[in-house]
């Protein structure tokens, strides 16, 4: 666990529970001497590039948490640099809860899963919405960076996440699951389309 993630996420109440159940000492050491955990390294970049979906959590104006699935081709969530992620927000169910939430609170949490390898990455940050209708030259450059060649979904906007911290989480209770594509790669011609 990175120091940045612990600093943001370990409230006094969380620390009291850690103390009560015996994990506070080890987390305290991580907070003091662990990696910074605020800049995406090669391992995080490679993991993110292989994902074809993730979950994004926002907070409503009334304080309710909201989580939404985002999916697309592998790598549609792009690492722009070691502290910035971006993705094309494809047309969906037209509820606009996530983008509506971001108007009043820019805090987000991203949850990325790798079921076959039982791994997960949590990212917290501040997000901003770049609408497609009023693209200036910088926005056009951003749109080009997140474009997904050959994917037919309509892009409505780009969401940019400035990373505050990340954490690789325990794999203990992740049930392995595989996509059809992954099963076909292993089984070859034995699986019918």
MOFEN-V314707 format. One record per helix or strand. SS is the DSSP state (helix for helix, strand for strand). FROM is the first residue (numbers start at 0). TO is the last residue. If there is no record, write none. Layout:
# MOFEN-V314707
((SS;FROM;TO) (SS;FROM;TO))
This chain:
# MOFEN-V314707
((helix;2;8) (helix;11;20) (helix;23;32) (helix;41;48) (strand;52;58) (strand;64;70) (strand;76;80) (strand;83;89) (helix;96;103) (strand;106;113) (strand;118;130) (helix;136;145) (strand;154;168) (helix;179;189))
